[in-house]
Amino acid sequence: MDLVTQISFHHTVHRVVALGTLCALELRAEGHNAGYASLYSRSLLQNLREDGIYTRPLGNVIYLMCGPCTSPQTCRQLLEILYKRLEEFGQANQV
């Protein structure tokens, strides 16, 4: 199973859109944790920043984009780190 599919089946993820070098994922959230103004993803984003990965969050939706010249290996490493951090996020939030 490829990493994007694996991430899309993660219990903390509602949906994933991957197109070219863009990967957007919507975290499974309800009530005040959902929506544009949500801060639900804050701990996940902080952990990704500690790994040197900067994302564009919009509420409970996270956008990750590689440059067009980024190697497939680097993109795969980013997705592997994202999956690891989703595991930690899920354990902390018991989604």
C-alpha positions as CSV (number, residue, x, y, z in Angstrom):
1,M,0.0,0.0,0.0
2,D,1.4,3.4,-0.9
3,L,1.9,6.0,1.8
4,V,-0.8,8.4,0.6
5,T,-3.3,5.5,0.8
6,Q,-2.0,4.5,4.2
7,I,-2.4,8.0,5.5
8,S,-5.9,8.3,4.1
9,F,-6.9,5.2,6.1
10,H,-5.4,6.5,9.3
11,H,-8.0,6.8,12.0
12,T,-7.2,10.5,12.6
13,V,-7.8,11.5,9.0
14,H,-11.1,12.2,7.4
15,R,-9.9,12.6,3.8
16,V,-6.8,13.1,1.7
17,V,-6.3,14.8,-1.6
18,A,-3.1,14.3,-3.5
19,L,-2.4,16.0,-6.8
20,G,1.1,16.3,-8.2
21,T,3.3,17.6,-5.4
22,L,0.4,18.7,-3.2
23,C,-1.0,16.6,-0.4
24,A,-3.9,17.9,1.7
25,L,-5.3,16.1,4.6
26,E,-8.4,16.9,6.6
27,L,-8.2,15.7,10.2
28,R,-11.2,13.9,11.6
29,A,-12.7,16.5,13.9
30,E,-16.1,17.5,15.3
31,G,-17.6,20.6,16.9
32,H,-15.2,23.4,17.7
33,N,-12.3,21.2,16.5
34,A,-13.5,21.4,12.9
35,G,-13.6,24.3,10.5
36,Y,-11.4,27.1,9.2
37,A,-10.7,28.7,12.6
38,S,-9.9,25.4,14.4
39,L,-6.7,25.1,16.3
40,Y,-7.1,21.3,16.5
41,S,-4.0,20.5,14.4
42,R,-1.7,22.8,16.5
43,S,0.2,20.0,18.3
44,L,0.6,18.0,15.1
45,L,2.0,21.0,13.2
46,Q,4.4,21.8,16.0
47,N,5.8,18.2,15.9
48,L,6.2,18.4,12.1
49,R,8.0,21.8,12.5
50,E,10.4,20.1,14.9
51,D,11.1,17.6,12.1
52,G,11.8,20.5,9.7
53,I,8.5,20.1,7.9
54,Y,6.5,23.3,7.4
55,T,2.9,23.0,6.3
56,R,0.0,25.4,5.5
57,P,-2.8,24.8,8.0
58,L,-6.3,26.0,7.5
59,G,-8.2,24.8,10.6
60,N,-8.2,21.1,10.6
61,V,-6.9,20.8,7.1
62,I,-3.2,20.6,6.5
63,Y,-1.5,21.3,3.2
64,L,1.9,19.8,2.4
65,M,3.6,20.6,-0.9
66,C,7.0,19.6,-2.3
67,G,8.7,21.7,-5.1
68,P,8.5,20.3,-8.6
69,C,12.3,19.4,-8.5
70,T,12.0,17.6,-5.1
71,S,13.2,14.0,-5.5
72,P,10.6,11.2,-5.0
73,Q,12.7,9.9,-2.2
74,T,12.5,13.2,-0.3
75,C,8.7,13.3,-0.8
76,R,8.4,9.8,0.5
77,Q,10.5,10.7,3.6
78,L,8.1,13.6,4.3
79,L,5.1,11.3,4.1
80,E,6.7,8.8,6.3
81,I,7.4,11.4,9.0
82,L,3.8,12.7,8.6
83,Y,2.4,9.2,9.2
84,K,4.6,8.8,12.3
85,R,3.4,12.1,13.6
86,L,-0.2,11.2,12.9
87,E,0.3,8.1,15.0
88,E,1.5,10.2,17.9
89,F,-1.3,12.7,17.3
90,G,-3.9,9.9,17.4
91,Q,-2.6,8.5,20.6
92,A,-2.6,11.9,22.3
93,N,-6.1,12.8,21.1
94,Q,-7.7,9.3,21.2
95,V,-9.7,10.0,18.0
